Amino acid sequence: MIQLPKRSVTRFFIPLIDVLILLFCVFLFLPMVGQGDSPGSSLKTNPQSNQNKKDADTTTQLLNEIEKLRAERTEAFKGNVFSRALEIDPSTGELFFRNPDKTPLKNHADVANLVNHDKLFSKGRELFYMVLYPRDPDSSYPTRGQRENYERWLNGIAWSFDFPGLNSNR
């Protein structure tokens, strides 16, 4: 039968390690606690609190200005962009758009005709096309070749893929 040793080194080191961790934590909190409000104290509350208030006010002003600029940019974007959603058929991988019926885009000439039509209809606004991937997770379309064709057809205009559940990146 195996017998445990009478004096174990771990019986000594485990409590020692706990005490050392506790002392280290106290050491980390010392700068936050400070020396108190005595005249020779290392923490001077008045000048730093005034500076902290000024910093907080400046930060608040900058955050408000950032939000204002974002809102202005969003409004400017909405007014200057004509967008159209192009969809990929989940059963065939064919590119199409709705106007209101399903109109297929079979080649580069069809896409060029659509772009020219949209340029006339957009009245000088910037064109943007969003290519929507099929929402069916079991769809195997578009194939790599189809995707490369779509990228080639849309080259030269502003467009992006929209993947369901992911950020849209080209």
N, C-alpha and C positions, 0 to 999 in steps of 0.2 A: 504494500500500500504506500502511496506517495504521501509524504507529510509536508506541510507547509513549513517554511523556515521560521524560526522563532523571532528573528529580527529581520525585518524586510526594509530594504532601502526605500521602496515606494511609500512605506508608512511615514517616512520622514519627508520625502520630496513633494508629495501631493499637497500637504498643508503649506509647505514653504512656497510652492508655486502660487497657490491661492493668495497668500499674503503679499507676494511680490506683485501680482496683478492688481490687487487692491491699492497698494502704494503707488503704482504707476498711474492708475486712474485718478487718484488724488493729486498727483503731480500735474496731470493734464488740466485739472480744474482750477489750479492755483491762479493762473492769470485772470480768470473770470471773477474770482472771488475778490481779489485785491487786498489792500491793507486796511480798508475802512475810510472814514472821512477825516482822518487826522491831518494836520497841516503839512506834514512831510509825506503824505500819501503819494503813491505813484499814479493813482487814478485821479485825474482832474475831471470832474463831471461837467462843469459849466462850459468851457470852450468846446469840448468835444460834442456835447449835446446840441449846442448851437450849430456847429458844423454838420452834425447828423441831420438836423432839421432842414438846413439849407440843401443838403444832398437829397433828402427825401422829396422836397419841393421840386427840385430840378428834375429828379427822376420822374416824378408824377407829370410834370409839364412835358417832358420828352415822350413819355408813353402816350399822353393825350395827342401830341402832335403826330406820332406814328400812326395811331388809329385814324386820325383825320386824313392823313395822306393815303392810307390804305383805302378808306372809303372813297376818296376822290379818284384814285386809280381805278377802283372797281366801277365807278360810275362812268369814267372816261372809256373804259374797256367795253362796257355794255353799249355805249352809244356809237362806237367807232368800228364795231366788228359785226360782220354778217356771218353767222355760223350755220352749218348744215351737218346733219348726222347721216353718215353712210353706214349701212349695216351689212353684216356678213351672214348669209343664209346658213343656218346650222345643219341643214341636210345636204347641201351641195357645195357650200363654200363660196357661192357667187356673191359678188358685191352688188348692192342695190341701194336705192334711196326711195323714199315715199313722197309722192307729190300728187294727190293723196294716195294713188295706187302704187303698187310695187313696180318700180322701173329699174331694170337691170343695167349694170355698167359692165359690158363684156370686153372692152379693150380701151386702149389709150385715147382713141378718137372719141368714144362716148364720154370719158371723163373730161376731155378738153371741151367738148360741146357743153357739158354741164357747167364747167368753170366759166365759159364765155357767157352762158345764159345767166349765171349768178352774178357775174360782173355787171351786166346790164341792169339786173333787178336790184342789186345792192346799193345803187346810187352813190358810188364812190367810197363806200365803206370797205374795210379790209376783210378779206375772205378767210374763213377758218373752217376746216373740215375735220370732224371727229368720226373715226372709223370704229364702230361698235362691234366688238367680238361677240360671238353667239353666247347667250346667257345660259344655254344648256351645258352643264359641266361634262356631259357624256359625249358631246360633239367633238369629232376629230378634225373639224374644219376650222380655219383654212389650213391647207397644206403649206409646206415651206415654199413651194413654187408659186402658189396663189398669193401668199403674203409678199414675196419678192415682186410679183407683177404689180400688186397694189402700190407698193412703195415706189416702183418705177413710174407708174401712171400718175401718182400724186406729187412727183418730184417737181419742185419749183413753186409750190404753194404751201401755205401754212396748214399743217394737219397733224393729227396725233391718233394713236391707237388707244382705245378704251378697253382695258381688260377687266372683266368682272371680278371685283374683290381686290384689285391691285391698283397701284398708282399708274397713271398713263405715262409711259415713256416710249420713245421710239427705239 
